Amino acid sequence: MNMSRARERLVVIGGDAAGMSAASQARRLKGPDELEIVAFERGHFTSYSACGIPYWVGGDVTDRDELIARTPEEHRARDIDLRLRTEVTELDPDGQRVRARDLESGEESWTSYDKLVIATGARPIRPDMPGADAAGVHGVQTLDDGQALLDTLEGTRGRRAVVVGAGYIGVEMAEALIKRGYEVTVVNRGSEPMSTLDPDMGCLVHDAMEGLGITMVNDAEVTKILTGEDGRVRAVVTQDREFPADVVVLGIGVRPETALAKAAGLPLGPHGGLLTDRSMRVRGHEDIWSGGDCVEVLDLVSGQERHIPLGTHANKHGQVIGTNVGGGYATFPGVVGTAVSKVCDLEIARTGLREKDARRAGLRFEAVTIESTSRAGYYPNASPMTVKMLAELRTGRLLGVQIVGREGAGKRVDIAAVALTAGMTVEQMTALDLGYAPPFSPVWDPVLVAARKAAAKARGSM
């Protein structure tokens, strides 16, 4: 007697990069007769570029839909049961089910699963202070957040904006608001903007921001946000100053969105992100996977777990998860912490460890900084570039690179990212056979100049 095999059900929580990449990859490997896929997304959009939101707000991207890689209709056309405006409110790992609420009707129901993917992302940090939830105060993490901010900008008469925090989002949003014609002040708790860089490199970003007309206020802690009689924001207050504001953007970072996972007893790391194995399976749970901004990943340089919320990682996690759920085998080995950004035409890049990261990991190192140019010095439009490199004492192992410069600077960090992943020493890097022509590089590429200097210093420390 022929007996058809029961169809499995995959439930995905989160409809952006990791979640829908996992669903799409699983669907490529298993058809609807083998695998039912149900995906829950509490927002209005799926598979979009959150990284592009500052450029949409600033007007570089004119249409919101340009940020959407795949629409809900496209997912549904591939037999993925995608349910928008539906929020998962409870996980029951023992019963293999999730409870979800329709945000339009308020109705709740349980959905069982054979396999579960948690891709709940991260949430903007909102400081615990008076006025943090006032009208006109915005976090920027989703397309819904971006639309809410644009609605505020278009409906606000005043032209004063305060950005709280000077990380990637804070810096990019400050530039976007300048382009919108706002008077922008950035209030930053650190000594320099871009805490992902060492302060001596962050000061270069500081200079560029002030060159754009942005007022930088460093070493300042926001204590409260004042509101007017209408309940809207009117000022941001620090320990000793008050900054008038018609709109406030919070750029102080994000935290993993893992409240559901925590309540269900799933394992979390020191930064609050879910812990997975190399296949992106949640540790201790055979039928649950997780990826994207809600997980912690292995730092291949320090050997420690880190929370690094980037779309590049999320898409890779989704591919790995979808392959494993679909019956294949794939792993995600870890990251080296590569990121790139810009302020106007200043490019900012980093990979590996900062000085304080290396110290925290118990590593002894040498740090070198060099000045070079993006092209041969005699070639038109050659622009200055600063490269900082960290190398481990005695071994000469590359530990990290930071680059700040104009056109052609940022993507040079990829050379260092590959070298870090391969575990190369700075001595080995000096022999890399990189492409050269005067329009693209000096004879000695700036990254290799830094490697030569770092190698000499590391040799001298033996």
DRENDO-1510 file (C-alpha; in Angstrom, 1 decimal, always signed):
<recs>
REC; n; res; u; v; w
REC; 1; MET; +0.0; +0.0; +0.0 .
REC; 2; ASN; +1.4; +3.4; -1.0 .
REC; 3; MET; +1.4; +5.9; +1.8 .
REC; 4; SER; +2.2; +9.5; +1.0 .
REC; 5; ARG; +4.7; +11.2; +3.4 .
REC; 6; ALA; +3.1; +13.8; +5.6 .
REC; 7; ARG; +3.9; +17.4; +4.6 .
REC; 8; GLU; +6.1; +19.3; +7.1 .
REC; 9; ARG; +5.4; +22.9; +8.2 .
REC; 10; LEU; +8.1; +25.5; +8.5 .
REC; 11; VAL; +7.1; +28.6; +10.5 .
REC; 12; VAL; +9.2; +31.8; +10.0 .
REC; 13; ILE; +9.0; +34.7; +12.4 .
REC; 14; GLY; +10.2; +37.9; +10.7 .
REC; 15; GLY; +9.8; +38.9; +7.1 .
REC; 16; ASP; +13.0; +40.7; +6.3 .
REC; 17; ALA; +16.5; +39.6; +5.2 .
REC; 18; ALA; +17.2; +36.4; +7.3 .
REC; 19; GLY; +13.6; +35.2; +7.5 .
REC; 20; MET; +12.6; +35.5; +3.9 .
REC; 21; SER; +16.0; +34.4; +2.6 .
REC; 22; ALA; +15.5; +31.2; +4.7 .
REC; 23; ALA; +12.0; +30.7; +3.4 .
REC; 24; SER; +12.9; +31.3; -0.2 .
REC; 25; GLN; +15.9; +29.0; +0.0 .
REC; 26; ALA; +13.9; +26.2; +1.7 .
REC; 27; ARG; +11.2; +26.6; -1.1 .
REC; 28; ARG; +13.9; +26.2; -3.8 .
REC; 29; LEU; +14.9; +22.9; -2.2 .
REC; 30; LYS; +11.4; +21.6; -1.3 .
REC; 31; GLY; +8.2; +22.1; -3.2 .
REC; 32; PRO; +4.8; +22.9; -1.6 .
REC; 33; ASP; +3.8; +19.2; -1.6 .
REC; 34; GLU; +6.8; +18.5; +0.8 .
REC; 35; LEU; +7.0; +21.7; +2.8 .
REC; 36; GLU; +4.4; +24.2; +3.9 .
REC; 37; ILE; +5.9; +27.6; +4.7 .
REC; 38; VAL; +4.1; +30.1; +7.0 .
REC; 39; ALA; +5.8; +33.4; +7.6 .
REC; 40; PHE; +4.7; +36.1; +10.1 .
REC; 41; GLU; +5.7; +39.7; +9.8 .
REC; 42; ARG; +4.3; +42.4; +12.1 .
REC; 43; GLY; +5.1; +45.3; +9.6 .
REC; 44; HIS; +3.8; +46.2; +6.2 .
REC; 45; PHE; +6.8; +45.2; +4.2 .
REC; 46; THR; +9.1; +42.3; +3.5 .
REC; 47; SER; +12.6; +41.7; +2.1 .
REC; 48; TYR; +13.7; +45.3; +2.1 .
REC; 49; SER; +17.0; +47.2; +2.6 .
REC; 50; ALA; +17.0; +48.7; +6.1 .
REC; 51; CYS; +20.6; +50.0; +5.3 .
REC; 52; GLY; +19.0; +52.1; +2.6 .
REC; 53; ILE; +16.6; +54.0; +4.8 .
REC; 54; PRO; +19.0; +57.0; +5.5 .
REC; 55; TYR; +19.4; +57.5; +1.8 .
REC; 56; TRP; +15.7; +57.4; +1.2 .
REC; 57; VAL; +15.2; +59.9; +4.0 .
REC; 58; GLY; +17.9; +62.1; +2.5 .
REC; 59; GLY; +16.5; +61.9; -1.0 .
REC; 60; ASP; +19.2; +59.9; -2.7 .
REC; 61; VAL; +16.7; +57.2; -3.1 .
REC; 62; THR; +13.5; +58.8; -4.3 .
REC; 63; ASP; +11.0; +56.0; -4.0 .
REC; 64; ARG; +10.5; +53.7; -1.0 .
REC; 65; ASP; +9.7; +50.7; -3.2 .
REC; 66; GLU; +13.2; +50.9; -4.6 .
REC; 67; LEU; +14.4; +49.5; -1.3 .
REC; 68; ILE; +12.2; +46.4; -1.5 .
REC; 69; ALA; +13.9; +43.4; -3.0 .
REC; 70; ARG; +10.9; +41.2; -3.1 .
REC; 71; THR; +7.2; +42.1; -2.4 .
REC; 72; PRO; +4.8; +40.1; -0.3 .
REC; 73; GLU; +3.0; +39.2; -3.5 .
REC; 74; GLU; +6.2; +37.7; -5.0 .
REC; 75; HIS; +6.7; +35.6; -1.9 .
REC; 76; ARG; +3.1; +34.4; -2.0 .
REC; 77; ALA; +3.5; +33.5; -5.7 .
REC; 78; ARG; +6.1; +31.0; -4.6 .
REC; 79; ASP; +3.7; +29.3; -2.2 .
REC; 80; ILE; +4.9; +31.0; +1.0 .
REC; 81; ASP; +1.9; +31.8; +3.2 .
REC; 82; LEU; +3.0; +35.3; +4.2 .
REC; 83; ARG; +0.9; +37.0; +6.9 .
REC; 84; LEU; +1.6; +40.7; +7.2 .
REC; 85; ARG; +0.6; +42.8; +10.2 .
REC; 86; THR; +0.7; +39.7; +12.3 .
REC; 87; GLU; +2.9; +39.6; +15.5 .
REC; 88; VAL; +4.0; +36.5; +17.2 .
REC; 89; THR; +3.4; +36.9; +20.9 .
REC; 90; GLU; +4.4; +33.6; +22.3 .
REC; 91; LEU; +6.7; +30.6; +21.6 .
REC; 92; ASP; +6.0; +27.1; +22.9 .
REC; 93; PRO; +9.0; +25.0; +22.0 .
REC; 94; ASP; +7.7; +21.9; +23.9 .
REC; 95; GLY; +4.4; +22.0; +22.0 .
REC; 96; GLN; +6.1; +23.1; +18.8 .
REC; 97; ARG; +3.7; +26.0; +18.2 .
REC; 98; VAL; +3.6; +29.8; +18.1 .
REC; 99; ARG; +0.8; +32.2; +19.1 .
REC; 100; ALA; +0.2; +35.1; +16.7 .
REC; 101; ARG; -2.0; +38.2; +16.9 .
REC; 102; ASP; -3.5; +39.9; +13.9 .
REC; 103; LEU; -2.7; +43.5; +14.5 .
REC; 104; GLU; -5.7; +44.7; +12.5 .
REC; 105; SER; -8.4; +42.6; +14.0 .
REC; 106; GLY; -6.8; +41.7; +17.4 .
REC; 107; GLU; -7.6; +38.0; +16.9 .
REC; 108; GLU; -5.1; +35.5; +18.2 .
REC; 109; SER; -4.4; +31.9; +17.2 .
REC; 110; TRP; -1.9; +29.1; +17.6 .
REC; 111; THR; +0.1; +27.7; +14.7 .
REC; 112; SER; +2.0; +24.4; +15.0 .
REC; 113; TYR; +5.3; +23.8; +13.3 .
REC; 114; ASP; +7.8; +21.0; +12.5 .
REC; 115; LYS; +10.6; +23.5; +12.0 .
REC; 116; LEU; +10.8; +27.1; +13.2 .
REC; 117; VAL; +13.0; +30.0; +12.1 .
REC; 118; ILE; +13.3; +33.0; +14.5 .
REC; 119; ALA; +14.4; +36.1; +12.5 .
REC; 120; THR; +13.0; +38.8; +14.8 .
REC; 121; GLY; +15.8; +41.3; +14.1 .
REC; 122; ALA; +16.8; +44.1; +16.4 .
REC; 123; ARG; +15.1; +47.1; +17.9 .
REC; 124; PRO; +16.5; +50.6; +18.2 .
REC; 125; ILE; +17.6; +51.4; +21.8 .
REC; 126; ARG; +15.3; +54.0; +23.4 .
REC; 127; PRO; +16.8; +55.6; +26.4 .
REC; 128; ASP; +14.9; +55.2; +29.7 .
REC; 129; MET; +14.3; +58.9; +30.3 .
REC; 130; PRO; +11.4; +61.3; +30.3 .
REC; 131; GLY; +10.2; +62.2; +26.8 .
REC; 132; ALA; +11.8; +59.3; +25.0 .
REC; 133; ASP; +8.4; +58.2; +23.6 .
REC; 134; ALA; +7.2; +61.7; +22.7 .
REC; 135; ALA; +5.8; +62.6; +19.3 .
REC; 136; GLY; +8.6; +63.6; +17.0 .
REC; 137; VAL; +11.1; +61.2; +18.5 .
REC; 138; HIS; +12.1; +58.4; +16.1 .
REC; 139; GLY; +14.1; +55.3; +15.9 .
REC; 140; VAL; +15.0; +54.1; +12.4 .
REC; 141; GLN; +15.1; +50.4; +11.9 .
REC; 142; THR; +12.3; +49.4; +9.6 .
REC; 143; LEU; +10.6; +50.9; +6.5 .
REC; 144; ASP; +7.6; +51.7; +8.7 .
REC; 145; ASP; +10.0; +53.7; +11.0 .
REC; 146; GLY; +11.4; +55.5; +7.9 .
REC; 147; GLN; +7.9; +56.4; +6.7 .
REC; 148; ALA; +7.0; +57.7; +10.1 .
REC; 149; LEU; +10.1; +59.9; +10.2 .
REC; 150; LEU; +9.4; +61.3; +6.7 .
REC; 151; ASP; +5.8; +62.0; +7.7 .
REC; 152; THR; +7.1; +64.0; +10.7 .
REC; 153; LEU; +9.6; +65.9; +8.6 .
REC; 154; GLU; +7.0; +66.8; +6.1 .
REC; 155; GLY; +4.5; +67.9; +8.8 .
REC; 156; THR; +6.9; +69.9; +11.0 .
REC; 157; ARG; +7.3; +73.6; +10.5 .
REC; 158; GLY; +10.6; +74.0; +12.4 .
REC; 159; ARG; +13.9; +73.0; +10.9 .
REC; 160; ARG; +15.9; +72.0; +14.0 .
REC; 161; ALA; +16.9; +68.3; +14.3 .
REC; 162; VAL; +18.9; +66.6; +17.0 .
REC; 163; VAL; +20.4; +63.2; +16.4 .
REC; 164; VAL; +21.2; +61.3; +19.6 .
REC; 165; GLY; +24.2; +59.0; +19.0 .
REC; 166; ALA; +26.9; +59.0; +16.4 .
REC; 167; GLY; +27.2; +55.4; +15.2 .
REC; 168; TYR; +26.4; +54.3; +11.6 .
REC; 169; ILE; +22.7; +55.2; +11.8 .
REC; 170; GLY; +23.4; +58.5; +13.7 .
REC; 171; VAL; +26.0; +59.7; +11.3 .
REC; 172; GLU; +24.0; +58.7; +8.2 .
REC; 173; MET; +20.8; +60.2; +9.5 .
REC; 174; ALA; +22.6; +63.5; +10.3 .
REC; 175; GLU; +23.7; +63.8; +6.7 .
REC; 176; ALA; +20.2; +62.9; +5.5 .
REC; 177; LEU; +18.7; +65.6; +7.6 .
REC; 178; ILE; +21.2; +68.2; +6.4 .
REC; 179; LYS; +20.2; +67.3; +2.9 .
REC; 180; ARG; +16.6; +67.9; +3.9 .
REC; 181; GLY; +17.5; +71.4; +4.9 .
REC; 182; TYR; +17.5; +70.9; +8.7 .
REC; 183; GLU; +19.9; +72.5; +11.2 .
REC; 184; VAL; +21.4; +69.4; +12.7 .
REC; 185; THR; +23.1; +68.8; +16.1 .
REC; 186; VAL; +24.5; +65.4; +17.0 .
REC; 187; VAL; +24.8; +64.6; +20.7 .
REC; 188; ASN; +27.3; +61.9; +21.2 .
REC; 189; ARG; +28.2; +60.1; +24.5 .
REC; 190; GLY; +31.6; +59.1; +23.2 .
REC; 191; SER; +34.8; +61.2; +22.7 .
REC; 192; GLU; +34.4; +61.1; +18.9 .
REC; 193; PRO; +31.8; +59.9; +16.4 .
REC; 194; MET; +31.8; +56.3; +15.1 .
REC; 195; SER; +32.7; +54.3; +18.1 .
REC; 196; THR; +33.4; +51.3; +15.8 .
REC; 197; LEU; +36.6; +53.2; +15.1 .
REC; 198; ASP; +39.4; +54.1; +17.5 .
REC; 199; PRO; +39.1; +57.8; +18.6 .
REC; 200; ASP; +42.1; +58.9; +16.6 .
REC; 201; MET; +40.3; +57.8; +13.5 .
REC; 202; GLY; +36.9; +59.0; +14.6 .
REC; 203; CYS; +38.2; +62.5; +14.8 .
REC; 204; LEU; +38.6; +62.5; +11.0 .
REC; 205; VAL; +34.9; +61.7; +10.8 .
REC; 206; HIS; +34.2; +64.5; +13.3 .
REC; 207; ASP; +36.0; +67.0; +11.0 .
REC; 208; ALA; +34.0; +65.9; +8.0 .
REC; 209; MET; +30.7; +66.2; +9.8 .
REC; 210; GLU; +31.4; +69.7; +10.9 .
REC; 211; GLY; +32.5; +70.5; +7.3 .
REC; 212; LEU; +28.9; +69.5; +6.3 .
REC; 213; GLY; +27.5; +72.1; +8.8 .
REC; 214; ILE; +26.6; +69.5; +11.4 .
REC; 215; THR; +27.2; +70.6; +15.0 .
REC; 216; MET; +29.0; +67.8; +16.9 .
REC; 217; VAL; +28.6; +67.6; +20.7 .
REC; 218; ASN; +30.8; +64.9; +22.1 .
REC; 219; ASP; +31.2; +63.5; +25.7 .
REC; 220; ALA; +27.6; +64.5; +26.3 .
REC; 221; GLU; +24.9; +62.3; +27.9 .
REC; 222; VAL; +21.2; +63.0; +27.1 .
REC; 223; THR; +19.3; +63.1; +30.4 .
REC; 224; LYS; +15.8; +64.0; +29.1 .
REC; 225; ILE; +13.7; +65.1; +26.2 .
REC; 226; LEU; +11.4; +68.0; +26.8 .
REC; 227; THR; +8.0; +68.3; +25.2 .
REC; 228; GLY; +5.6; +71.2; +24.6 .
REC; 229; GLU; +2.0; +71.6; +25.6 .
REC; 230; ASP; +1.0; +69.6; +22.5 .
REC; 231; GLY; +3.1; +66.6; +23.6 .
REC; 232; ARG; +5.6; +67.0; +20.8 .
REC; 233; VAL; +9.3; +67.2; +21.3 .
REC; 234; ARG; +10.8; +70.6; +21.8 .
REC; 235; ALA; +14.3; +70.1; +23.2 .
REC; 236; VAL; +17.0; +67.6; +24.1 .
REC; 237; VAL; +18.7; +68.1; +27.5 .
REC; 238; THR; +22.2; +67.0; +28.5 .
REC; 239; GLN; +24.0; +67.4; +31.8 .
REC; 240; ASP; +24.7; +71.0; +31.2 .
REC; 241; ARG; +23.0; +72.2; +28.0 .
REC; 242; GLU; +19.6; +72.3; +26.2 .
REC; 243; PHE; +19.3; +71.8; +22.4 .
REC; 244; PRO; +16.1; +73.0; +20.8 .
REC; 245; ALA; +14.6; +70.3; +18.5 .
REC; 246; ASP; +11.6; +69.9; +16.2 .
REC; 247; VAL; +12.5; +66.4; +15.5 .
REC; 248; VAL; +14.8; +63.9; +17.3 .
REC; 249; VAL; +16.3; +60.8; +15.7 .
REC; 250; LEU; +17.7; +58.1; +18.0 .
REC; 251; GLY; +21.0; +56.7; +16.6 .
REC; 252; ILE; +22.4; +55.0; +19.7 .
REC; 253; GLY; +22.4; +51.5; +18.4 .
REC; 254; VAL; +20.1; +48.5; +18.5 .
REC; 255; ARG; +19.6; +45.4; +20.7 .
REC; 256; PRO; +18.6; +41.9; +19.6 .
REC; 257; GLU; +14.8; +41.5; +19.6 .
REC; 258; THR; +14.8; +38.3; +21.7 .
REC; 259; ALA; +12.1; +38.9; +24.3 .
REC; 260; LEU; +10.0; +36.0; +22.8 .
REC; 261; ALA; +13.0; +33.7; +22.8 .
REC; 262; LYS; +14.0; +34.6; +26.4 .
REC; 263; ALA; +10.4; +34.0; +27.6 .
REC; 264; ALA; +10.5; +30.6; +25.9 .
REC; 265; GLY; +13.8; +29.7; +27.7 .
REC; 266; LEU; +16.0; +29.7; +24.5 .
REC; 267; PRO; +19.7; +30.3; +25.1 .
REC; 268; LEU; +21.0; +33.9; +24.9 .
REC; 269; GLY; +24.5; +35.2; +24.8 .
REC; 270; PRO; +26.2; +38.0; +26.8 .
REC; 271; HIS; +24.8; +40.7; +24.3 .
REC; 272; GLY; +21.2; +39.3; +24.5 .
REC; 273; GLY; +21.3; +37.6; +21.1 .
REC; 274; LEU; +20.3; +34.0; +20.5 .
REC; 275; LEU; +23.1; +31.4; +20.5 .
REC; 276; THR; +23.3; +29.0; +17.5 .
REC; 277; ASP; +25.7; +26.4; +16.2 .
REC; 278; ARG; +27.5; +26.7; +12.8 .
REC; 279; SER; +24.4; +25.5; +11.0 .
REC; 280; MET; +22.4; +28.4; +12.6 .
REC; 281; ARG; +20.4; +25.9; +14.7 .
REC; 282; VAL; +19.5; +27.3; +18.1 .
REC; 283; ARG; +21.7; +25.5; +20.6 .
REC; 284; GLY; +19.9; +22.6; +22.3 .
REC; 285; HIS; +16.9; +22.7; +20.0 .
REC; 286; GLU; +16.9; +20.4; +16.9 .
REC; 287; ASP; +13.9; +22.0; +15.3 .
REC; 288; ILE; +14.6; +25.7; +15.8 .
REC; 289; TRP; +17.0; +27.9; +13.7 .
REC; 290; SER; +17.7; +31.6; +14.1 .
REC; 291; GLY; +19.6; +34.3; +12.1 .
REC; 292; GLY; +19.9; +38.0; +11.4 .
REC; 293; ASP; +20.1; +40.8; +13.9 .
REC; 294; CYS; +18.7; +38.7; +16.7 .
REC; 295; VAL; +21.7; +36.3; +17.0 .
REC; 296; GLU; +25.2; +36.5; +18.2 .
REC; 297; VAL; +28.0; +35.3; +15.9 .
REC; 298; LEU; +31.5; +34.1; +16.4 .
REC; 299; ASP; +34.2; +36.7; +15.9 .
REC; 300; LEU; +37.0; +34.8; +14.0 .
REC; 301; VAL; +39.7; +37.2; +15.2 .
REC; 302; SER; +39.0; +37.4; +18.9 .
REC; 303; GLY; +37.2; +34.0; +19.2 .
REC; 304; GLN; +34.4; +35.6; +21.2 .
REC; 305; GLU; +30.7; +35.9; +20.6 .
REC; 306; ARG; +29.6; +39.3; +19.3 .
REC; 307; HIS; +26.4; +41.0; +18.2 .
REC; 308; ILE; +27.0; +42.6; +14.8 .
REC; 309; PRO; +23.7; +43.6; +13.1 .
REC; 310; LEU; +24.3; +43.8; +9.4 .
REC; 311; GLY; +22.3; +42.9; +6.4 .
REC; 312; THR; +25.2; +41.0; +4.8 .
REC; 313; HIS; +25.2; +38.6; +7.7 .
REC; 314; ALA; +21.4; +38.3; +7.8 .
REC; 315; ASN; +21.2; +37.2; +4.1 .
REC; 316; LYS; +24.0; +34.7; +4.6 .
REC; 317; HIS; +22.3; +33.3; +7.7 .
REC; 318; GLY; +19.0; +32.9; +5.8 .
REC; 319; GLN; +20.7; +31.0; +3.0 .
REC; 320; VAL; +22.4; +28.7; +5.5 .
REC; 321; ILE; +19.1; +28.1; +7.4 .
REC; 322; GLY; +17.1; +27.6; +4.3 .
REC; 323; THR; +19.6; +25.0; +3.0 .
REC; 324; ASN; +19.5; +23.1; +6.2 .
REC; 325; VAL; +15.7; +23.2; +6.6 .
REC; 326; GLY; +15.4; +22.2; +3.0 .
REC; 327; GLY; +17.4; +19.0; +3.5 .
REC; 328; GLY; +20.9; +20.2; +2.5 .
REC; 329; TYR; +23.9; +21.1; +4.6 .
REC; 330; ALA; +25.5; +24.5; +5.1 .
REC; 331; THR; +27.3; +26.4; +7.8 .
REC; 332; PHE; +28.1; +29.9; +8.8 .
REC; 333; PRO; +31.6; +30.0; +10.2 .
REC; 334; GLY; +31.7; +33.5; +11.7 .
REC; 335; VAL; +32.6; +37.1; +10.9 .
REC; 336; VAL; +35.6; +39.5; +11.1 .
REC; 337; GLY; +33.4; +42.5; +11.7 .
REC; 338; THR; +33.7; +44.3; +8.3 .
REC; 339; ALA; +31.6; +47.5; +7.8 .
REC; 340; VAL; +31.7; +50.5; +5.5 .
REC; 341; SER; +29.9; +53.8; +5.6 .
REC; 342; LYS; +30.2; +57.4; +4.4 .
REC; 343; VAL; +29.7; +61.1; +5.4 .
REC; 344; CYS; +29.2; +63.1; +2.2 .
REC; 345; ASP; +32.3; +62.0; +0.2 .
REC; 346; LEU; +34.3; +60.8; +3.2 .
REC; 347; GLU; +34.4; +57.0; +3.2 .
REC; 348; ILE; +34.7; +55.1; +6.5 .
REC; 349; ALA; +35.6; +51.5; +6.8 .
REC; 350; ARG; +36.7; +49.0; +9.4 .
REC; 351; THR; +37.3; +45.3; +9.9 .
REC; 352; GLY; +38.6; +43.2; +12.8 .
REC; 353; LEU; +39.5; +44.5; +16.2 .
REC; 354; ARG; +39.8; +48.0; +17.6 .
REC; 355; GLU; +42.5; +48.7; +20.2 .
REC; 356; LYS; +40.0; +48.2; +23.1 .
REC; 357; ASP; +38.7; +45.0; +21.5 .
REC; 358; ALA; +42.2; +43.6; +21.3 .
REC; 359; ARG; +42.8; +44.5; +24.9 .
REC; 360; ARG; +39.5; +43.0; +26.0 .
REC; 361; ALA; +40.5; +39.8; +24.3 .
REC; 362; GLY; +43.8; +39.7; +26.1 .
REC; 363; LEU; +45.9; +40.3; +23.0 .
REC; 364; ARG; +49.2; +42.2; +22.9 .
REC; 365; PHE; +49.5; +44.3; +19.7 .
REC; 366; GLU; +51.2; +47.1; +17.8 .
REC; 367; ALA; +49.2; +49.8; +16.1 .
REC; 368; VAL; +50.5; +51.8; +13.1 .
REC; 369; THR; +48.9; +54.6; +11.1 .
REC; 370; ILE; +49.9; +55.8; +7.7 .
REC; 371; GLU; +48.9; +58.5; +5.3 .
REC; 372; SER; +48.7; +57.7; +1.6 .
REC; 373; THR; +46.6; +58.5; -1.5 .
REC; 374; SER; +43.8; +56.8; -3.4 .
REC; 375; ARG; +45.7; +56.9; -6.7 .
REC; 376; ALA; +49.2; +57.6; -7.8 .
REC; 377; GLY; +50.1; +61.0; -6.4 .
REC; 378; TYR; +50.7; +62.5; -9.8 .
REC; 379; TYR; +47.4; +61.3; -11.2 .
REC; 380; PRO; +44.5; +63.8; -11.2 .
REC; 381; ASN; +42.1; +63.7; -8.3 .
REC; 382; ALA; +44.3; +61.6; -6.0 .
REC; 383; SER; +42.8; +62.1; -2.6 .
REC; 384; PRO; +44.3; +61.5; +0.9 .
REC; 385; MET; +43.7; +58.3; +2.8 .
REC; 386; THR; +44.4; +57.3; +6.4 .
REC; 387; VAL; +45.0; +53.6; +7.2 .
REC; 388; LYS; +45.3; +52.3; +10.8 .
REC; 389; MET; +46.4; +48.7; +11.3 .
REC; 390; LEU; +46.8; +46.4; +14.3 .
REC; 391; ALA; +49.1; +43.4; +14.4 .
REC; 392; GLU; +49.7; +40.9; +17.2 .
REC; 393; LEU; +53.0; +41.1; +19.0 .
REC; 394; ARG; +55.5; +38.3; +18.2 .
REC; 395; THR; +53.3; +36.5; +15.7 .
REC; 396; GLY; +52.5; +39.5; +13.5 .
REC; 397; ARG; +49.0; +38.2; +12.9 .
REC; 398; LEU; +46.7; +40.9; +11.5 .
REC; 399; LEU; +44.1; +41.9; +14.0 .
REC; 400; GLY; +42.3; +44.9; +12.5 .
REC; 401; VAL; +42.2; +47.7; +10.0 .
REC; 402; GLN; +40.5; +51.0; +9.9 .
REC; 403; ILE; +40.4; +53.3; +6.8 .
REC; 404; VAL; +39.1; +56.9; +6.4 .
REC; 405; GLY; +39.5; +58.7; +3.1 .
REC; 406; ARG; +37.8; +59.9; +0.0 .
REC; 407; GLU; +36.8; +58.1; -3.2 .
REC; 408; GLY; +38.3; +54.6; -3.4 .
REC; 409; ALA; +39.1; +54.4; +0.3 .
REC; 410; GLY; +36.2; +52.4; +1.8 .
REC; 411; LYS; +36.2; +49.2; -0.2 .
REC; 412; ARG; +39.9; +48.7; +0.3 .
REC; 413; VAL; +38.9; +47.3; +3.7 .
REC; 414; ASP; +37.9; +44.1; +1.8 .
REC; 415; ILE; +41.6; +43.3; +1.3 .
REC; 416; ALA; +42.0; +43.3; +5.1 .
REC; 417; ALA; +38.8; +41.4; +5.6 .
REC; 418; VAL; +40.1; +38.5; +3.3 .
REC; 419; ALA; +43.5; +38.6; +5.1 .
REC; 420; LEU; +41.8; +38.4; +8.5 .
REC; 421; THR; +39.6; +35.5; +7.4 .
REC; 422; ALA; +42.6; +33.7; +6.1 .
REC; 423; GLY; +44.5; +34.3; +9.4 .
REC; 424; MET; +47.4; +36.1; +7.5 .
REC; 425; THR; +50.2; +37.9; +9.1 .
REC; 426; VAL; +51.1; +41.4; +8.2 .
REC; 427; GLU; +54.3; +40.1; +6.7 .
REC; 428; GLN; +52.4; +37.8; +4.4 .
REC; 429; MET; +50.2; +40.7; +3.4 .
REC; 430; THR; +53.1; +42.7; +2.1 .
REC; 431; ALA; +53.5; +40.1; -0.7 .
REC; 432; LEU; +49.9; +40.2; -1.8 .
REC; 433; ASP; +49.7; +40.7; -5.6 .
REC; 434; LEU; +47.2; +43.5; -5.8 .
REC; 435; GLY; +46.1; +45.2; -9.0 .
REC; 436; TYR; +47.9; +48.4; -9.9 .
REC; 437; ALA; +47.6; +51.3; -12.4 .
REC; 438; PRO; +48.0; +55.0; -11.6 .
REC; 439; PRO; +44.2; +55.7; -11.8 .
REC; 440; PHE; +43.5; +53.1; -9.1 .
REC; 441; SER; +46.4; +53.0; -6.7 .
REC; 442; PRO; +49.9; +54.1; -5.9 .
REC; 443; VAL; +52.5; +51.4; -6.7 .
REC; 444; TRP; +52.3; +50.4; -3.1 .
REC; 445; ASP; +48.6; +50.2; -2.1 .
REC; 446; PRO; +47.9; +52.1; +1.1 .
REC; 447; VAL; +46.9; +48.8; +2.9 .
REC; 448; LEU; +50.2; +47.3; +1.9 .
REC; 449; VAL; +52.1; +50.3; +3.1 .
REC; 450; ALA; +50.4; +49.9; +6.5 .
REC; 451; ALA; +51.2; +46.2; +6.5 .
REC; 452; ARG; +54.9; +46.9; +5.8 .
REC; 453; LYS; +55.1; +49.3; +8.7 .
REC; 454; ALA; +53.2; +46.9; +11.0 .
REC; 455; ALA; +55.4; +44.0; +10.0 .
REC; 456; ALA; +58.5; +46.1; +10.8 .
REC; 457; LYS; +57.1; +47.0; +14.2 .
REC; 458; ALA; +56.0; +43.5; +15.0 .
REC; 459; ARG; +59.5; +42.2; +14.1 .
REC; 460; GLY; +61.0; +44.7; +16.3 .
REC; 461; SER; +58.9; +43.5; +19.2 .
REC; 462; MET; +60.2; +39.9; +19.0 .
</recs>
